[in-house]
Amino acid sequence: MLDIEVVGDRTLASVEKGDVSLLVEAPAGISAEELEQTLSGVPESIEQTTKRFADTTTMSANTTEIDGSTDAEDATDDDLGGGA
């Protein structure tokens, strides 16, 4: 879905496809050629970033096992609250 809105002296264009959305803000009077030139490297940048994320170990793969408790469960009543 493509949505374009002019707010004051700015143009906001958003595109949504599935779980991905992209928002572009530009001066209201920008020409199509200027906008195209400005955004020309975006697809390649997105592709590079996607590859970096794919090559990175996920956080869940790096975690160690824990006993399931939290610090709040281990705290006494005196440990909770703001104090005077």
mmCIF file of the N, C-alpha and C atoms, coordinates in Angstrom:
data_MODEL
# 
_entry.id   MODEL 
# 
loop_
_atom_site.group_PDB 
_atom_site.id 
_atom_site.type_symbol 
_atom_site.label_atom_id 
_atom_site.label_alt_id 
_atom_site.label_comp_id 
_atom_site.label_asym_id 
_atom_site.label_entity_id 
_atom_site.label_seq_id 
_atom_site.pdbx_PDB_ins_code 
_atom_site.Cartn_x 
_atom_site.Cartn_y 
_atom_site.Cartn_z 
_atom_site.occupancy 
_atom_site.B_iso_or_equiv 
_atom_site.pdbx_formal_charge 
_atom_site.auth_seq_id 
_atom_site.auth_comp_id 
_atom_site.auth_asym_id 
_atom_site.auth_atom_id 
_atom_site.pdbx_PDB_model_num 
ATOM 1   N N  . MET A 1 1  ? 0.843  -1.170  0.000   1.00 0.00 ? 1  MET A N  1 
ATOM 2   C CA . MET A 1 1  ? 0.000  0.000   0.000   1.00 0.00 ? 1  MET A CA 1 
ATOM 3   C C  . MET A 1 1  ? 0.894  1.241   0.000   1.00 0.00 ? 1  MET A C  1 
ATOM 4   N N  . LEU A 1 2  ? 0.625  2.177   -0.844  1.00 0.00 ? 2  LEU A N  1 
ATOM 5   C CA . LEU A 1 2  ? 1.353  3.436   -0.926  1.00 0.00 ? 2  LEU A CA 1 
ATOM 6   C C  . LEU A 1 2  ? 0.453  4.555   -0.440  1.00 0.00 ? 2  LEU A C  1 
ATOM 7   N N  . ASP A 1 3  ? 0.965  5.362   0.491   1.00 0.00 ? 3  ASP A N  1 
ATOM 8   C CA . ASP A 1 3  ? 0.199  6.481   1.031   1.00 0.00 ? 3  ASP A CA 1 
ATOM 9   C C  . ASP A 1 3  ? 1.090  7.717   0.993   1.00 0.00 ? 3  ASP A C  1 
ATOM 10  N N  . ILE A 1 4  ? 0.615  8.786   0.377   1.00 0.00 ? 4  ILE A N  1 
ATOM 11  C CA . ILE A 1 4  ? 1.381  10.034  0.288   1.00 0.00 ? 4  ILE A CA 1 
ATOM 12  C C  . ILE A 1 4  ? 0.552  11.144  0.918   1.00 0.00 ? 4  ILE A C  1 
ATOM 13  N N  . GLU A 1 5  ? 1.211  11.927  1.787   1.00 0.00 ? 5  GLU A N  1 
ATOM 14  C CA . GLU A 1 5  ? 0.525  12.996  2.496   1.00 0.00 ? 5  GLU A CA 1 
ATOM 15  C C  . GLU A 1 5  ? 1.436  14.218  2.515   1.00 0.00 ? 5  GLU A C  1 
ATOM 16  N N  . VAL A 1 6  ? 0.873  15.390  2.265   1.00 0.00 ? 6  VAL A N  1 
ATOM 17  C CA . VAL A 1 6  ? 1.631  16.637  2.353   1.00 0.00 ? 6  VAL A CA 1 
ATOM 18  C C  . VAL A 1 6  ? 1.234  17.315  3.659   1.00 0.00 ? 6  VAL A C  1 
ATOM 19  N N  . VAL A 1 7  ? 2.249  17.566  4.502   1.00 0.00 ? 7  VAL A N  1 
ATOM 20  C CA . VAL A 1 7  ? 2.028  18.212  5.789   1.00 0.00 ? 7  VAL A CA 1 
ATOM 21  C C  . VAL A 1 7  ? 2.926  19.444  5.836   1.00 0.00 ? 7  VAL A C  1 
ATOM 22  N N  . GLY A 1 8  ? 2.322  20.609  5.754   1.00 0.00 ? 8  GLY A N  1 
ATOM 23  C CA . GLY A 1 8  ? 3.105  21.840  5.746   1.00 0.00 ? 8  GLY A CA 1 
ATOM 24  C C  . GLY A 1 8  ? 4.021  21.863  4.538   1.00 0.00 ? 8  GLY A C  1 
ATOM 25  N N  . ASP A 1 9  ? 5.317  21.981  4.772   1.00 0.00 ? 9  ASP A N  1 
ATOM 26  C CA . ASP A 1 9  ? 6.277  22.024  3.672   1.00 0.00 ? 9  ASP A CA 1 
ATOM 27  C C  . ASP A 1 9  ? 6.960  20.672  3.459   1.00 0.00 ? 9  ASP A C  1 
ATOM 28  N N  . ARG A 1 10 ? 6.406  19.599  4.017   1.00 0.00 ? 10 ARG A N  1 
ATOM 29  C CA . ARG A 1 10 ? 7.000  18.271  3.908   1.00 0.00 ? 10 ARG A CA 1 
ATOM 30  C C  . ARG A 1 10 ? 6.041  17.304  3.229   1.00 0.00 ? 10 ARG A C  1 
ATOM 31  N N  . THR A 1 11 ? 6.590  16.374  2.489   1.00 0.00 ? 11 THR A N  1 
ATOM 32  C CA . THR A 1 11 ? 5.822  15.288  1.894   1.00 0.00 ? 11 THR A CA 1 
ATOM 33  C C  . THR A 1 11 ? 6.217  14.005  2.613   1.00 0.00 ? 11 THR A C  1 
ATOM 34  N N  . LEU A 1 12 ? 5.228  13.270  3.057   1.00 0.00 ? 12 LEU A N  1 
ATOM 35  C CA . LEU A 1 12 ? 5.467  11.992  3.715   1.00 0.00 ? 12 LEU A CA 1 
ATOM 36  C C  . LEU A 1 12 ? 4.923  10.891  2.811   1.00 0.00 ? 12 LEU A C  1 
ATOM 37  N N  . ALA A 1 13 ? 5.756  9.948   2.466   1.00 0.00 ? 13 ALA A N  1 
ATOM 38  C CA . ALA A 1 13 ? 5.328  8.823   1.642   1.00 0.00 ? 13 ALA A CA 1 
ATOM 39  C C  . ALA A 1 13 ? 5.635  7.552   2.414   1.00 0.00 ? 13 ALA A C  1 
ATOM 40  N N  . SER A 1 14 ? 4.640  6.681   2.550   1.00 0.00 ? 14 SER A N  1 
ATOM 41  C CA . SER A 1 14 ? 4.870  5.410   3.233   1.00 0.00 ? 14 SER A CA 1 
ATOM 42  C C  . SER A 1 14 ? 4.425  4.276   2.329   1.00 0.00 ? 14 SER A C  1 
ATOM 43  N N  . VAL A 1 15 ? 5.171  3.195   2.431   1.00 0.00 ? 15 VAL A N  1 
ATOM 44  C CA . VAL A 1 15 ? 4.876  1.997   1.656   1.00 0.00 ? 15 VAL A CA 1 
ATOM 45  C C  . VAL A 1 15 ? 4.859  0.832   2.624   1.00 0.00 ? 15 VAL A C  1 
ATOM 46  N N  . GLU A 1 16 ? 3.841  -0.011  2.530   1.00 0.00 ? 16 GLU A N  1 
ATOM 47  C CA . GLU A 1 16 ? 3.764  -1.195  3.369   1.00 0.00 ? 16 GLU A CA 1 
ATOM 48  C C  . GLU A 1 16 ? 3.569  -2.414  2.481   1.00 0.00 ? 16 GLU A C  1 
ATOM 49  N N  . LYS A 1 17 ? 4.324  -3.456  2.797   1.00 0.00 ? 17 LYS A N  1 
ATOM 50  C CA . LYS A 1 17 ? 4.168  -4.726  2.099   1.00 0.00 ? 17 LYS A CA 1 
ATOM 51  C C  . LYS A 1 17 ? 4.438  -5.830  3.107   1.00 0.00 ? 17 LYS A C  1 
ATOM 52  N N  . GLY A 1 18 ? 3.406  -6.518  3.490   1.00 0.00 ? 18 GLY A N  1 
ATOM 53  C CA . GLY A 1 18 ? 3.559  -7.545  4.506   1.00 0.00 ? 18 GLY A CA 1 
ATOM 54  C C  . GLY A 1 18 ? 3.975  -6.942  5.828   1.00 0.00 ? 18 GLY A C  1 
ATOM 55  N N  . ASP A 1 19 ? 5.031  -7.489  6.426   1.00 0.00 ? 19 ASP A N  1 
ATOM 56  C CA . ASP A 1 19 ? 5.525  -7.014  7.715   1.00 0.00 ? 19 ASP A CA 1 
ATOM 57  C C  . ASP A 1 19 ? 6.503  -5.852  7.588   1.00 0.00 ? 19 ASP A C  1 
ATOM 58  N N  . VAL A 1 20 ? 6.762  -5.404  6.376   1.00 0.00 ? 20 VAL A N  1 
ATOM 59  C CA . VAL A 1 20 ? 7.768  -4.366  6.149   1.00 0.00 ? 20 VAL A CA 1 
ATOM 60  C C  . VAL A 1 20 ? 7.079  -3.055  5.783   1.00 0.00 ? 20 VAL A C  1 
ATOM 61  N N  . SER A 1 21 ? 7.542  -1.970  6.425   1.00 0.00 ? 21 SER A N  1 
ATOM 62  C CA . SER A 1 21 ? 7.033  -0.649  6.056   1.00 0.00 ? 21 SER A CA 1 
ATOM 63  C C  . SER A 1 21 ? 8.217  0.302   5.933   1.00 0.00 ? 21 SER A C  1 
ATOM 64  N N  . LEU A 1 22 ? 8.066  1.263   5.051   1.00 0.00 ? 22 LEU A N  1 
ATOM 65  C CA . LEU A 1 22 ? 9.115  2.236   4.776   1.00 0.00 ? 22 LEU A CA 1 
ATOM 66  C C  . LEU A 1 22 ? 8.474  3.611   4.717   1.00 0.00 ? 22 LEU A C  1 
ATOM 67  N N  . LEU A 1 23 ? 9.069  4.580   5.410   1.00 0.00 ? 23 LEU A N  1 
ATOM 68  C CA . LEU A 1 23 ? 8.564  5.944   5.419   1.00 0.00 ? 23 LEU A CA 1 
ATOM 69  C C  . LEU A 1 23 ? 9.647  6.873   4.896   1.00 0.00 ? 23 LEU A C  1 
ATOM 70  N N  . VAL A 1 24 ? 9.271  7.736   3.965   1.00 0.00 ? 24 VAL A N  1 
ATOM 71  C CA . VAL A 1 24 ? 10.197 8.706   3.397   1.00 0.00 ? 24 VAL A CA 1 
ATOM 72  C C  . VAL A 1 24 ? 9.605  10.094  3.618   1.00 0.00 ? 24 VAL A C  1 
ATOM 73  N N  . GLU A 1 25 ? 10.442 10.998  4.140   1.00 0.00 ? 25 GLU A N  1 
ATOM 74  C CA . GLU A 1 25 ? 10.035 12.387  4.331   1.00 0.00 ? 25 GLU A CA 1 
ATOM 75  C C  . GLU A 1 25 ? 10.925 13.253  3.456   1.00 0.00 ? 25 GLU A C  1 
ATOM 76  N N  . ALA A 1 26 ? 10.316 14.176  2.720   1.00 0.00 ? 26 ALA A N  1 
ATOM 77  C CA . ALA A 1 26 ? 11.073 15.031  1.811   1.00 0.00 ? 26 ALA A CA 1 
ATOM 78  C C  . ALA A 1 26 ? 10.384 16.391  1.714   1.00 0.00 ? 26 ALA A C  1 
ATOM 79  N N  . PRO A 1 27 ? 11.099 17.401  1.217   1.00 0.00 ? 27 PRO A N  1 
ATOM 80  C CA . PRO A 1 27 ? 10.451 18.698  1.001   1.00 0.00 ? 27 PRO A CA 1 
ATOM 81  C C  . PRO A 1 27 ? 9.282  18.538  0.028   1.00 0.00 ? 27 PRO A C  1 
ATOM 82  N N  . ALA A 1 28 ? 8.227  19.297  0.244   1.00 0.00 ? 28 ALA A N  1 
ATOM 83  C CA . ALA A 1 28 ? 7.024  19.175  -0.573  1.00 0.00 ? 28 ALA A CA 1 
ATOM 84  C C  . ALA A 1 28 ? 7.287  19.449  -2.045  1.00 0.00 ? 28 ALA A C  1 
ATOM 85  N N  . GLY A 1 29 ? 8.229  20.292  -2.378  1.00 0.00 ? 29 GLY A N  1 
ATOM 86  C CA . GLY A 1 29 ? 8.464  20.645  -3.770  1.00 0.00 ? 29 GLY A CA 1 
ATOM 87  C C  . GLY A 1 29 ? 9.516  19.796  -4.469  1.00 0.00 ? 29 GLY A C  1 
ATOM 88  N N  . ILE A 1 30 ? 9.945  18.696  -3.878  1.00 0.00 ? 30 ILE A N  1 
ATOM 89  C CA . ILE A 1 30 ? 10.998 17.882  -4.481  1.00 0.00 ? 30 ILE A CA 1 
ATOM 90  C C  . ILE A 1 30 ? 10.507 17.264  -5.789  1.00 0.00 ? 30 ILE A C  1 
ATOM 91  N N  . SER A 1 31 ? 11.386 17.222  -6.766  1.00 0.00 ? 31 SER A N  1 
ATOM 92  C CA . SER A 1 31 ? 11.005 16.629  -8.046  1.00 0.00 ? 31 SER A CA 1 
ATOM 93  C C  . SER A 1 31 ? 11.173 15.111  -7.975  1.00 0.00 ? 31 SER A C  1 
ATOM 94  N N  . ALA A 1 32 ? 10.514 14.423  -8.861  1.00 0.00 ? 32 ALA A N  1 
ATOM 95  C CA . ALA A 1 32 ? 10.620 12.969  -8.931  1.00 0.00 ? 32 ALA A CA 1 
ATOM 96  C C  . ALA A 1 32 ? 12.060 12.549  -9.189  1.00 0.00 ? 32 ALA A C  1 
ATOM 97  N N  . GLU A 1 33 ? 12.773 13.312  -10.020 1.00 0.00 ? 33 GLU A N  1 
ATOM 98  C CA . GLU A 1 33 ? 14.163 12.982  -10.327 1.00 0.00 ? 33 GLU A CA 1 
ATOM 99  C C  . GLU A 1 33 ? 15.057 13.121  -9.099  1.00 0.00 ? 33 GLU A C  1 
ATOM 100 N N  . GLU A 1 34 ? 14.855 14.210  -8.320  1.00 0.00 ? 34 GLU A N  1 
ATOM 101 C CA . GLU A 1 34 ? 15.643 14.413  -7.107  1.00 0.00 ? 34 GLU A CA 1 
ATOM 102 C C  . GLU A 1 34 ? 15.390 13.296  -6.093  1.00 0.00 ? 34 GLU A C  1 
ATOM 103 N N  . LEU A 1 35 ? 14.135 12.932  -5.938  1.00 0.00 ? 35 LEU A N  1 
ATOM 104 C CA . LEU A 1 35 ? 13.784 11.875  -4.992  1.00 0.00 ? 35 LEU A CA 1 
ATOM 105 C C  . LEU A 1 35 ? 14.365 10.539  -5.440  1.00 0.00 ? 35 LEU A C  1 
ATOM 106 N N  . GLU A 1 36 ? 14.271 10.248  -6.717  1.00 0.00 ? 36 GLU A N  1 
ATOM 107 C CA . GLU A 1 36 ? 14.826 9.004   -7.243  1.00 0.00 ? 36 GLU A CA 1 
ATOM 108 C C  . GLU A 1 36 ? 16.335 8.949   -7.022  1.00 0.00 ? 36 GLU A C  1 
ATOM 109 N N  . GLN A 1 37 ? 17.022 10.060  -7.272  1.00 0.00 ? 37 GLN A N  1 
ATOM 110 C CA . GLN A 1 37 ? 18.470 10.107  -7.082  1.00 0.00 ? 37 GLN A CA 1 
ATOM 111 C C  . GLN A 1 37 ? 18.825 9.910   -5.601  1.00 0.00 ? 37 GLN A C  1 
ATOM 112 N N  . THR A 1 38 ? 18.071 10.534  -4.719  1.00 0.00 ? 38 THR A N  1 
ATOM 113 C CA . THR A 1 38 ? 18.328 10.418  -3.289  1.00 0.00 ? 38 THR A CA 1 
ATOM 114 C C  . THR A 1 38 ? 18.134 8.989   -2.797  1.00 0.00 ? 38 THR A C  1 
ATOM 115 N N  . LEU A 1 39 ? 17.128 8.307   -3.324  1.00 0.00 ? 39 LEU A N  1 
ATOM 116 C CA . LEU A 1 39 ? 16.801 6.963   -2.854  1.00 0.00 ? 39 LEU A CA 1 
ATOM 117 C C  . LEU A 1 39 ? 17.462 5.852   -3.668  1.00 0.00 ? 39 LEU A C  1 
ATOM 118 N N  . SER A 1 40 ? 18.305 6.207   -4.610  1.00 0.00 ? 40 SER A N  1 
ATOM 119 C CA . SER A 1 40 ? 18.847 5.205   -5.532  1.00 0.00 ? 40 SER A CA 1 
ATOM 120 C C  . SER A 1 40 ? 19.617 4.084   -4.842  1.00 0.00 ? 40 SER A C  1 
ATOM 121 N N  . GLY A 1 41 ? 20.273 4.341   -3.718  1.00 0.00 ? 41 GLY A N  1 
ATOM 122 C CA . GLY A 1 41 ? 21.044 3.300   -3.051  1.00 0.00 ? 41 GLY A CA 1 
ATOM 123 C C  . GLY A 1 41 ? 20.287 2.529   -1.984  1.00 0.00 ? 41 GLY A C  1 
ATOM 124 N N  . VAL A 1 42 ? 19.031 2.881   -1.750  1.00 0.00 ? 42 VAL A N  1 
ATOM 125 C CA . VAL A 1 42 ? 18.272 2.258   -0.670  1.00 0.00 ? 42 VAL A CA 1 
ATOM 126 C C  . VAL A 1 42 ? 18.087 0.750   -0.854  1.00 0.00 ? 42 VAL A C  1 
ATOM 127 N N  . PRO A 1 43 ? 17.677 0.258   -2.015  1.00 0.00 ? 43 PRO A N  1 
ATOM 128 C CA . PRO A 1 43 ? 17.513 -1.200  -2.138  1.00 0.00 ? 43 PRO A CA 1 
ATOM 129 C C  . PRO A 1 43 ? 18.793 -1.979  -1.831  1.00 0.00 ? 43 PRO A C  1 
ATOM 130 N N  . GLU A 1 44 ? 19.921 -1.473  -2.281  1.00 0.00 ? 44 GLU A N  1 
ATOM 131 C CA . GLU A 1 44 ? 21.192 -2.144  -2.015  1.00 0.00 ? 44 GLU A CA 1 
ATOM 132 C C  . GLU A 1 44 ? 21.529 -2.106  -0.527  1.00 0.00 ? 44 GLU A C  1 
ATOM 133 N N  . SER A 1 45 ? 21.256 -0.987  0.127   1.00 0.00 ? 45 SER A N  1 
ATOM 134 C CA . SER A 1 45 ? 21.511 -0.872  1.560   1.00 0.00 ? 45 SER A CA 1 
ATOM 135 C C  . SER A 1 45 ? 20.639 -1.838  2.356   1.00 0.00 ? 45 SER A C  1 
ATOM 136 N N  . ILE A 1 46 ? 19.389 -1.960  1.955   1.00 0.00 ? 46 ILE A N  1 
ATOM 137 C CA . ILE A 1 46 ? 18.488 -2.898  2.630   1.00 0.00 ? 46 ILE A CA 1 
ATOM 138 C C  . ILE A 1 46 ? 18.989 -4.322  2.435   1.00 0.00 ? 46 ILE A C  1 
ATOM 139 N N  . GLU A 1 47 ? 19.439 -4.644  1.242   1.00 0.00 ? 47 GLU A N  1 
ATOM 140 C CA . GLU A 1 47 ? 19.952 -5.985  0.962   1.00 0.00 ? 47 GLU A CA 1 
ATOM 141 C C  . GLU A 1 47 ? 21.190 -6.280  1.815   1.00 0.00 ? 47 GLU A C  1 
ATOM 142 N N  . GLN A 1 48 ? 22.112 -5.320  1.924   1.00 0.00 ? 48 GLN A N  1 
ATOM 143 C CA . GLN A 1 48 ? 23.316 -5.507  2.736   1.00 0.00 ? 48 GLN A CA 1 
ATOM 144 C C  . GLN A 1 48 ? 22.962 -5.687  4.211   1.00 0.00 ? 48 GLN A C  1 
ATOM 145 N N  . THR A 1 49 ? 22.031 -4.876  4.693   1.00 0.00 ? 49 THR A N  1 
ATOM 146 C CA . THR A 1 49 ? 21.617 -4.967  6.090   1.00 0.00 ? 49 THR A CA 1 
ATOM 147 C C  . THR A 1 49 ? 20.953 -6.304  6.365   1.00 0.00 ? 49 THR A C  1 
ATOM 148 N N  . THR A 1 50 ? 20.118 -6.760  5.448   1.00 0.00 ? 50 THR A N  1 
ATOM 149 C CA . THR A 1 50 ? 19.457 -8.054  5.602   1.00 0.00 ? 50 THR A CA 1 
ATOM 150 C C  . THR A 1 50 ? 20.481 -9.175  5.688   1.00 0.00 ? 50 THR A C  1 
ATOM 151 N N  . LYS A 1 51 ? 21.505 -9.120  4.857   1.00 0.00 ? 51 LYS A N  1 
ATOM 152 C CA . LYS A 1 51 ? 22.553 -10.139 4.896   1.00 0.00 ? 51 LYS A CA 1 
ATOM 153 C C  . LYS A 1 51 ? 23.299 -10.115 6.221   1.00 0.00 ? 51 LYS A C  1 
ATOM 154 N N  . ARG A 1 52 ? 23.559 -8.918  6.736   1.00 0.00 ? 52 ARG A N  1 
ATOM 155 C CA . ARG A 1 52 ? 24.255 -8.810  8.028   1.00 0.00 ? 52 ARG A CA 1 
ATOM 156 C C  . ARG A 1 52 ? 23.429 -9.425  9.141   1.00 0.00 ? 52 ARG A C  1 
ATOM 157 N N  . PHE A 1 53 ? 22.134 -9.155  9.142   1.00 0.00 ? 53 PHE A N  1 
ATOM 158 C CA . PHE A 1 53 ? 21.265 -9.742  10.164  1.00 0.00 ? 53 PHE A CA 1 
ATOM 159 C C  . PHE A 1 53 ? 21.211 -11.258 10.016  1.00 0.00 ? 53 PHE A C  1 
ATOM 160 N N  . ALA A 1 54 ? 21.168 -11.733 8.801   1.00 0.00 ? 54 ALA A N  1 
ATOM 161 C CA . ALA A 1 54 ? 21.102 -13.180 8.560   1.00 0.00 ? 54 ALA A CA 1 
ATOM 162 C C  . ALA A 1 54 ? 22.379 -13.870 9.025   1.00 0.00 ? 54 ALA A C  1 
ATOM 163 N N  . ASP A 1 55 ? 23.527 -13.192 8.927   1.00 0.00 ? 55 ASP A N  1 
ATOM 164 C CA . ASP A 1 55 ? 24.809 -13.765 9.321   1.00 0.00 ? 55 ASP A CA 1 
ATOM 165 C C  . ASP A 1 55 ? 25.094 -13.630 10.811  1.00 0.00 ? 55 ASP A C  1 
ATOM 166 N N  . THR A 1 56 ? 24.273 -12.873 11.528  1.00 0.00 ? 56 THR A N  1 
ATOM 167 C CA . THR A 1 56 ? 24.494 -12.630 12.946  1.00 0.00 ? 56 THR A CA 1 
ATOM 168 C C  . THR A 1 56 ? 23.790 -13.697 13.770  1.00 0.00 ? 56 THR A C  1 
ATOM 169 N N  . THR A 1 57 ? 24.479 -14.176 14.789  1.00 0.00 ? 57 THR A N  1 
ATOM 170 C CA . THR A 1 57 ? 23.873 -15.137 15.699  1.00 0.00 ? 57 THR A CA 1 
ATOM 171 C C  . THR A 1 57 ? 22.771 -14.440 16.470  1.00 0.00 ? 57 THR A C  1 
ATOM 172 N N  . THR A 1 58 ? 21.655 -15.099 16.613  1.00 0.00 ? 58 THR A N  1 
ATOM 173 C CA . THR A 1 58 ? 20.531 -14.486 17.316  1.00 0.00 ? 58 THR A CA 1 
ATOM 174 C C  . THR A 1 58 ? 20.810 -14.421 18.802  1.00 0.00 ? 58 THR A C  1 
ATOM 175 N N  . MET A 1 59 ? 20.139 -13.536 19.468  1.00 0.00 ? 59 MET A N  1 
ATOM 176 C CA . MET A 1 59 ? 20.325 -13.362 20.893  1.00 0.00 ? 59 MET A CA 1 
ATOM 177 C C  . MET A 1 59 ? 19.970 -14.640 21.648  1.00 0.00 ? 59 MET A C  1 
ATOM 178 N N  . SER A 1 60 ? 18.922 -15.321 21.244  1.00 0.00 ? 60 SER A N  1 
ATOM 179 C CA . SER A 1 60 ? 18.513 -16.533 21.945  1.00 0.00 ? 60 SER A CA 1 
ATOM 180 C C  . SER A 1 60 ? 19.564 -17.623 21.827  1.00 0.00 ? 60 SER A C  1 
ATOM 181 N N  . ALA A 1 61 ? 20.357 -17.618 20.786  1.00 0.00 ? 61 ALA A N  1 
ATOM 182 C CA . ALA A 1 61 ? 21.402 -18.622 20.624  1.00 0.00 ? 61 ALA A CA 1 
ATOM 183 C C  . ALA A 1 61 ? 22.594 -18.332 21.527  1.00 0.00 ? 61 ALA A C  1 
ATOM 184 N N  . ASN A 1 62 ? 22.717 -17.093 22.011  1.00 0.00 ? 62 ASN A N  1 
ATOM 185 C CA . ASN A 1 62 ? 23.844 -16.706 22.843  1.00 0.00 ? 62 ASN A CA 1 
ATOM 186 C C  . ASN A 1 62 ? 23.546 -16.738 24.338  1.00 0.00 ? 62 ASN A C  1 
ATOM 187 N N  . THR A 1 63 ? 22.324 -16.996 24.721  1.00 0.00 ? 63 THR A N  1 
ATOM 188 C CA . THR A 1 63 ? 21.977 -16.935 26.135  1.00 0.00 ? 63 THR A CA 1 
ATOM 189 C C  . THR A 1 63 ? 22.368 -18.213 26.841  1.00 0.00 ? 63 THR A C  1 
ATOM 190 N N  . THR A 1 64 ? 22.593 -18.095 28.132  1.00 0.00 ? 64 THR A N  1 
ATOM 191 C CA . THR A 1 64 ? 22.874 -19.267 28.945  1.00 0.00 ? 64 THR A CA 1 
ATOM 192 C C  . THR A 1 64 ? 21.601 -19.657 29.671  1.00 0.00 ? 64 THR A C  1 
ATOM 193 N N  . GLU A 1 65 ? 21.557 -20.872 30.144  1.00 0.00 ? 65 GLU A N  1 
ATOM 194 C CA . GLU A 1 65 ? 20.362 -21.324 30.855  1.00 0.00 ? 65 GLU A CA 1 
ATOM 195 C C  . GLU A 1 65 ? 20.311 -20.656 32.214  1.00 0.00 ? 65 GLU A C  1 
ATOM 196 N N  . ILE A 1 66 ? 19.095 -20.309 32.640  1.00 0.00 ? 66 ILE A N  1 
ATOM 197 C CA . ILE A 1 66 ? 18.886 -19.718 33.954  1.00 0.00 ? 66 ILE A CA 1 
ATOM 198 C C  . ILE A 1 66 ? 17.855 -20.533 34.690  1.00 0.00 ? 66 ILE A C  1 
ATOM 199 N N  . ASP A 1 67 ? 17.721 -20.266 35.974  1.00 0.00 ? 67 ASP A N  1 
ATOM 200 C CA . ASP A 1 67 ? 16.798 -21.066 36.781  1.00 0.00 ? 67 ASP A CA 1 
ATOM 201 C C  . ASP A 1 67 ? 15.350 -20.604 36.671  1.00 0.00 ? 67 ASP A C  1 
ATOM 202 N N  . GLY A 1 68 ? 15.081 -19.544 35.947  1.00 0.00 ? 68 GLY A N  1 
ATOM 203 C CA . GLY A 1 68 ? 13.710 -19.085 35.739  1.00 0.00 ? 68 GLY A CA 1 
ATOM 204 C C  . GLY A 1 68 ? 13.266 -18.030 36.729  1.00 0.00 ? 68 GLY A C  1 
ATOM 205 N N  . SER A 1 69 ? 14.040 -17.781 37.795  1.00 0.00 ? 69 SER A N  1 
ATOM 206 C CA . SER A 1 69 ? 13.640 -16.770 38.768  1.00 0.00 ? 69 SER A CA 1 
ATOM 207 C C  . SER A 1 69 ? 14.030 -15.384 38.254  1.00 0.00 ? 69 SER A C  1 
ATOM 208 N N  . THR A 1 70 ? 13.464 -14.384 38.889  1.00 0.00 ? 70 THR A N  1 
ATOM 209 C CA . THR A 1 70 ? 13.818 -13.008 38.549  1.00 0.00 ? 70 THR A CA 1 
ATOM 210 C C  . THR A 1 70 ? 14.349 -12.315 39.787  1.00 0.00 ? 70 THR A C  1 
ATOM 211 N N  . ASP A 1 71 ? 15.022 -11.209 39.599  1.00 0.00 ? 71 ASP A N  1 
ATOM 212 C CA . ASP A 1 71 ? 15.525 -10.445 40.738  1.00 0.00 ? 71 ASP A CA 1 
ATOM 213 C C  . ASP A 1 71 ? 14.387 -9.980  41.635  1.00 0.00 ? 71 ASP A C  1 
ATOM 214 N N  . ALA A 1 72 ? 13.249 -9.660  41.039  1.00 0.00 ? 72 ALA A N  1 
ATOM 215 C CA . ALA A 1 72 ? 12.110 -9.190  41.826  1.00 0.00 ? 72 ALA A CA 1 
ATOM 216 C C  . ALA A 1 72 ? 11.603 -10.296 42.743  1.00 0.00 ? 72 ALA A C  1 
ATOM 217 N N  . GLU A 1 73 ? 11.630 -11.537 42.292  1.00 0.00 ? 73 GLU A N  1 
ATOM 218 C CA . GLU A 1 73 ? 11.183 -12.650 43.131  1.00 0.00 ? 73 GLU A CA 1 
ATOM 219 C C  . GLU A 1 73 ? 12.130 -12.868 44.301  1.00 0.00 ? 73 GLU A C  1 
ATOM 220 N N  . ASP A 1 74 ? 13.400 -12.585 44.110  1.00 0.00 ? 74 ASP A N  1 
ATOM 221 C CA . ASP A 1 74 ? 14.401 -12.801 45.140  1.00 0.00 ? 74 ASP A CA 1 
ATOM 222 C C  . ASP A 1 74 ? 14.489 -11.633 46.124  1.00 0.00 ? 74 ASP A C  1 
ATOM 223 N N  . ALA A 1 75 ? 13.876 -10.512 45.795  1.00 0.00 ? 75 ALA A N  1 
ATOM 224 C CA . ALA A 1 75 ? 13.985 -9.321  46.625  1.00 0.00 ? 75 ALA A CA 1 
ATOM 225 C C  . ALA A 1 75 ? 13.088 -9.440  47.859  1.00 0.00 ? 75 ALA A C  1 
ATOM 226 N N  . THR A 1 76 ? 13.527 -8.843  48.958  1.00 0.00 ? 76 THR A N  1 
ATOM 227 C CA . THR A 1 76 ? 12.688 -8.784  50.150  1.00 0.00 ? 76 THR A CA 1 
ATOM 228 C C  . THR A 1 76 ? 11.797 -7.560  50.057  1.00 0.00 ? 76 THR A C  1 
ATOM 229 N N  . ASP A 1 77 ? 10.831 -7.478  50.964  1.00 0.00 ? 77 ASP A N  1 
ATOM 230 C CA . ASP A 1 77 ? 9.926  -6.314  50.958  1.00 0.00 ? 77 ASP A CA 1 
ATOM 231 C C  . ASP A 1 77 ? 10.689 -5.017  51.166  1.00 0.00 ? 77 ASP A C  1 
ATOM 232 N N  . ASP A 1 78 ? 11.815 -5.068  51.899  1.00 0.00 ? 78 ASP A N  1 
ATOM 233 C CA . ASP A 1 78 ? 12.596 -3.859  52.141  1.00 0.00 ? 78 ASP A CA 1 
ATOM 234 C C  . ASP A 1 78 ? 13.304 -3.381  50.880  1.00 0.00 ? 78 ASP A C  1 
ATOM 235 N N  . ASP A 1 79 ? 13.506 -4.285  49.919  1.00 0.00 ? 79 ASP A N  1 
ATOM 236 C CA . ASP A 1 79 ? 14.222 -3.921  48.688  1.00 0.00 ? 79 ASP A CA 1 
ATOM 237 C C  . ASP A 1 79 ? 13.331 -3.219  47.674  1.00 0.00 ? 79 ASP A C  1 
ATOM 238 N N  . LEU A 1 80 ? 12.025 -3.325  47.839  1.00 0.00 ? 80 LEU A N  1 
ATOM 239 C CA . LEU A 1 80 ? 11.103 -2.768  46.864  1.00 0.00 ? 80 LEU A CA 1 
ATOM 240 C C  . LEU A 1 80 ? 10.592 -1.414  47.323  1.00 0.00 ? 80 LEU A C  1 
ATOM 241 N N  . GLY A 1 81 ? 10.370 -0.519  46.407  1.00 0.00 ? 81 GLY A N  1 
ATOM 242 C CA . GLY A 1 81 ? 9.825  0.778   46.748  1.00 0.00 ? 81 GLY A CA 1 
ATOM 243 C C  . GLY A 1 81 ? 10.878 1.857   46.674  1.00 0.00 ? 81 GLY A C  1 
ATOM 244 N N  . GLY A 1 82 ? 10.464 3.078   46.870  1.00 0.00 ? 82 GLY A N  1 
ATOM 245 C CA . GLY A 1 82 ? 11.331 4.221   46.665  1.00 0.00 ? 82 GLY A CA 1 
ATOM 246 C C  . GLY A 1 82 ? 12.225 4.558   47.837  1.00 0.00 ? 82 GLY A C  1 
ATOM 247 N N  . GLY A 1 83 ? 11.731 4.497   49.049  1.00 0.00 ? 83 GLY A N  1 
ATOM 248 C CA . GLY A 1 83 ? 12.544 4.898   50.193  1.00 0.00 ? 83 GLY A CA 1 
ATOM 249 C C  . GLY A 1 83 ? 12.232 6.332   50.585  1.00 0.00 ? 83 GLY A C  1 
ATOM 250 N N  . ALA A 1 84 ? 12.798 6.751   51.691  1.00 0.00 ? 84 ALA A N  1 
ATOM 251 C CA . ALA A 1 84 ? 12.479 8.084   52.193  1.00 0.00 ? 84 ALA A CA 1 
ATOM 252 C C  . ALA A 1 84 ? 13.672 8.982   52.174  1.00 0.00 ? 84 ALA A C  1 
# 
